């Protein structure tokens, strides 16, 4: 209580005063926003927090406000490790378009990227663009060595997986999981191919095995209530991007066989032989005037992880 008295608290009902969330660029709830007299952002966090972390956030807000009163810069970048991982040799593949990547996969000597409404084919070694096709928004990509499978963000509510011809970018057919039709929850968190079957990430840590011929779910397993993104196969295990690590999952049981820690958050993963290809998850922040900006990574690129010999 003593700490709370150092603030003037204002509770905003977004339904009754929608102009206020719009002014301060608030779309996630709950959000605790600390302002100065100029209505500039001093400190901000979003999401429910247990009491100890909530009190820490209030202390952070007070520290930022003291810097503001002293005329010092009060918005500081979060700490960032120098290297993505210490367990692999790390090199990078340049990406021409500096926009969010929605999926990556390797087919032959080509690395395929989904960016906005484009499916882009680049040289897996140099990053040189070889071709690109117009597609709708994609959550992840995988391949069976012949065609490309494009995941859909709304797969959990019946949106189809698209099968694409890599020669010309045309959609050959669509795979609909009829069991999902009518669901309200919309999400999809990765797609991978193994031994004639597709694996699709669903809600709340669930991964579903899909028959690509029918779209039927043949099995479902849960990897826990963790944030996960794209996935791929490394030969034996399902490799899943789980923000601060890669999880090695047994595709038969869903059991976690091991973890590969990452120093930077990762959202996309694919394989090129025995090398792991990764894309970082974007970390956002806000300016003093409440504009949302990307803080990390500073440059959009693909990281190549080579096992140390």
C-alpha positions in Angstrom: 0.0 0.0 0.0 2.8 2.4 0.8 4.3 2.0 -2.7 0.9 2.6 -4.3 0.5 6.0 -2.6 3.3 7.3 -4.6 1.1 7.2 -7.7 -2.1 8.9 -8.8 -4.3 6.0 -10.0 -6.7 6.4 -12.9 -8.9 3.4 -14.0 -10.1 3.6 -17.6 -13.1 1.7 -18.9 -12.2 1.1 -22.5 -15.8 0.6 -23.5 -17.0 3.9 -22.1 -13.9 6.0 -23.1 -12.5 4.3 -26.2 -10.6 7.5 -27.2 -8.2 7.1 -24.3 -6.8 3.6 -25.3 -6.6 4.9 -28.9 -4.6 8.0 -27.8 -2.1 5.9 -25.9 -1.9 3.1 -28.4 -3.2 0.5 -26.0 -4.5 -2.8 -27.4 -3.6 -5.3 -24.8 -5.3 -5.6 -21.4 -4.6 -5.0 -18.6 -2.0 -2.3 -19.3 -0.4 -0.1 -16.6 0.8 3.1 -18.1 2.7 5.7 -16.0 2.6 9.3 -17.5 4.3 12.5 -16.7 2.7 16.0 -16.8 3.1 16.2 -20.5 1.2 12.9 -21.0 4.5 11.3 -22.2 5.1 7.6 -21.4 7.4 7.1 -18.4 6.9 3.4 -17.9 4.5 0.8 -19.3 3.7 -2.9 -19.0 0.9 -5.1 -20.3 -0.5 -8.3 -18.9 -1.4 -9.8 -15.6 1.5 -10.1 -13.1 1.8 -11.9 -9.8 2.2 -9.5 -6.8 6.0 -9.7 -6.6 6.5 -8.9 -10.2 3.8 -6.2 -10.1 5.6 -4.4 -7.2 8.9 -4.7 -9.2 7.2 -3.0 -12.1 6.0 -0.1 -9.8 9.5 0.3 -8.5 10.8 0.5 -12.1 8.2 3.1 -12.9 9.3 5.2 -10.0 12.9 4.9 -11.0 12.0 6.1 -14.6 10.0 9.0 -13.1 13.0 10.1 -11.0 15.2 10.2 -14.1 12.5 12.2 -15.9 12.5 14.7 -13.0 16.3 15.0 -13.2 16.1 15.8 -16.9 17.7 12.5 -17.8 16.8 10.0 -20.5 14.3 7.6 -18.7 13.5 5.1 -21.5 16.1 2.5 -21.7 16.5 -0.5 -24.0 16.1 -3.9 -22.4 19.3 -5.9 -22.0 20.4 -8.1 -24.9 23.1 -10.8 -25.0 25.8 -10.3 -27.6 25.3 -13.7 -29.2 22.1 -15.7 -30.1 23.7 -18.9 -28.6 27.0 -20.1 -27.2 26.4 -23.7 -28.2 26.7 -23.2 -32.0 28.7 -21.3 -34.5 26.4 -18.5 -35.7 26.4 -16.9 -39.1 23.7 -15.0 -40.9 21.8 -15.0 -44.3 20.8 -11.5 -45.4 17.1 -10.7 -46.1 16.3 -8.0 -48.6 12.9 -7.0 -47.3 13.1 -5.6 -43.7 9.6 -6.8 -42.7 8.3 -9.5 -40.5 9.0 -13.0 -41.7 6.0 -15.4 -41.4 7.7 -18.7 -42.1 10.9 -20.3 -43.4 11.7 -23.6 -45.0 14.5 -25.1 -47.2 13.8 -26.9 -50.5 16.9 -28.0 -52.3 19.3 -25.0 -52.5 16.4 -22.5 -51.9 15.3 -20.9 -48.7 11.6 -19.9 -48.8 10.4 -16.9 -46.8 6.8 -15.7 -46.2 6.8 -12.0 -45.8 3.5 -10.1 -45.7 1.7 -11.1 -48.9 4.9 -12.5 -50.6 6.4 -15.9 -50.9 10.0 -15.3 -51.6 12.7 -17.8 -52.8 16.3 -16.9 -52.0 19.6 -18.6 -52.3 20.1 -20.4 -49.0 23.8 -19.5 -48.9 23.9 -15.9 -50.1 20.3 -14.6 -49.6 20.1 -13.5 -53.2 16.4 -13.3 -54.3 15.6 -15.8 -57.0 11.9 -15.4 -57.3 8.8 -14.3 -55.5 5.0 -14.9 -55.7 1.9 -13.2 -54.3 0.2 -15.1 -51.5 -2.1 -14.4 -48.6 -0.7 -14.1 -45.0 1.1 -17.2 -43.8 1.9 -18.4 -40.3 4.6 -20.9 -41.2 6.0 -23.0 -44.2 7.1 -26.5 -44.6 7.9 -28.9 -47.5 7.8 -32.6 -48.3 10.6 -32.1 -50.8 8.2 -31.5 -53.7 5.6 -28.9 -52.7 5.3 -26.2 -50.1 2.7 -26.3 -47.3 1.6 -22.8 -46.1 0.0 -22.7 -42.6 -2.9 -20.4 -41.9 -3.3 -18.2 -38.8 -6.9 -19.2 -38.5 -6.3 -23.0 -38.9 -8.0 -23.7 -35.5 -11.2 -22.2 -36.8 -11.1 -24.0 -40.2 -8.9 -21.9 -42.4 -7.1 -24.1 -44.9 -3.5 -25.1 -45.3 -2.5 -24.3 -48.8 -0.4 -26.6 -51.0 1.8 -24.5 -53.3 3.8 -25.5 -56.4 7.3 -24.0 -55.9 7.8 -23.7 -59.7 5.2 -20.9 -60.2 3.7 -20.2 -56.8 0.2 -21.5 -57.7 -2.0 -23.0 -55.1 -2.5 -26.7 -56.1 -5.1 -27.4 -53.5 -6.3 -26.6 -50.0 -6.4 -28.9 -46.9 -9.3 -28.2 -44.6 -9.6 -29.8 -41.1 -13.4 -30.0 -40.9 -13.3 -30.7 -37.2 -12.1 -27.1 -36.8 -15.0 -25.5 -38.8 -17.2 -23.4 -36.5 -14.5 -22.9 -33.8 -14.3 -19.3 -32.6 -10.7 -19.4 -31.4 -8.3 -18.4 -34.2 -4.7 -19.4 -34.1 -1.9 -21.5 -35.7 1.7 -21.8 -34.5 3.8 -23.7 -36.9 3.7 -26.4 -39.5 6.1 -29.3 -40.2 6.1 -32.4 -42.4 7.4 -35.9 -41.6 6.8 -39.3 -43.1 3.7 -38.4 -45.1 2.0 -36.5 -42.2 1.7 -32.8 -41.3 2.2 -31.5 -37.8 0.3 -28.2 -36.9 0.6 -26.2 -33.8 -2.7 -25.3 -32.2 -3.9 -23.4 -29.1 -2.5 -23.8 -25.5 0.6 -25.8 -26.4 -1.2 -28.5 -28.5 0.4 -30.0 -31.6 -1.8 -31.9 -34.0 -0.8 -34.6 -36.5 -2.8 -34.1 -39.8 -3.4 -36.4 -42.7 -2.6 -34.1 -45.7 -4.9 -36.1 -47.9 -8.0 -35.5 -45.8 -7.1 -32.8 -43.3 -8.2 -35.2 -40.5 -6.5 -35.0 -37.1 -4.9 -38.4 -36.4 -3.4 -37.5 -33.0 -2.9 -34.6 -30.6 -0.3 -34.1 -27.9 0.5 -31.2 -25.6 3.9 -29.8 -25.0 2.8 -27.7 -22.0 1.5 -24.2 -21.5 4.4 -22.4 -23.1 4.6 -19.9 -25.9 5.7 -21.7 -29.1 6.1 -20.7 -32.7 7.2 -22.4 -35.8 8.5 -26.0 -36.0 10.5 -28.4 -38.1 12.0 -31.8 -38.1 15.7 -32.4 -37.5 15.6 -36.0 -38.6 14.4 -37.6 -35.4 12.7 -35.0 -33.3 10.2 -32.2 -33.8 12.1 -29.0 -33.2 9.9 -26.3 -31.8 10.7 -22.6 -31.4 9.6 -21.7 -27.8 10.7 -18.1 -27.4 13.8 -18.6 -25.2 14.7 -22.1 -26.4 14.2 -24.8 -29.0 12.3 -27.8 -27.7 13.1 -31.3 -29.0 9.8 -33.1 -29.1 9.2 -36.9 -29.7 6.6 -36.8 -32.5 5.2 -40.2 -31.4 4.5 -39.2 -27.7 4.8 -35.4 -27.5 7.4 -35.9 -24.8 10.1 -33.2 -24.5 13.4 -34.9 -25.2 15.6 -31.9 -24.6 16.0 -28.1 -24.9 18.5 -25.9 -26.8 18.7 -22.6 -24.9 18.6 -19.3 -26.9 19.9 -15.9 -25.6 17.5 -14.0 -28.0 13.8 -14.9 -28.4 13.2 -17.0 -31.5 9.9 -17.6 -33.4 10.9 -19.4 -36.7 13.0 -22.5 -37.3 13.9 -24.7 -40.2 16.8 -27.1 -41.1 19.4 -27.0 -43.8 21.2 -30.4 -43.4 22.5 -30.5 -39.9 22.4 -26.7 -39.6 19.5 -24.9 -37.8 18.0 -21.8 -39.4 16.3 -19.3 -37.1 14.5 -16.0 -37.2 14.2 -13.9 -34.1 10.9 -12.9 -32.5 10.4 -9.2 -32.7 10.6 -7.3 -29.4 8.5 -4.1 -29.3 8.7 -1.0 -27.3 7.1 2.4 -27.2 8.4 6.0 -27.7 7.6 8.8 -25.3 4.7 9.8 -27.5 3.3 6.2 -27.4 4.3 5.0 -30.9 4.9 1.3 -31.1 8.4 0.5 -32.5 10.5 -2.6 -33.1 13.5 -2.6 -30.7 15.0 -6.0 -31.6 16.3 -7.3 -33.8 17.7 -4.2 -35.4 18.2 -6.0 -38.7 15.9 -8.6 -40.2 18.0 -11.7 -41.2 18.2 -15.4 -40.9 20.6 -16.9 -38.4 22.4 -20.2 -39.3 23.5 -22.4 -36.4 26.3 -24.8 -37.2 27.2 -27.5 -34.6 30.7 -26.9 -33.1 33.1 -29.6 -34.2 
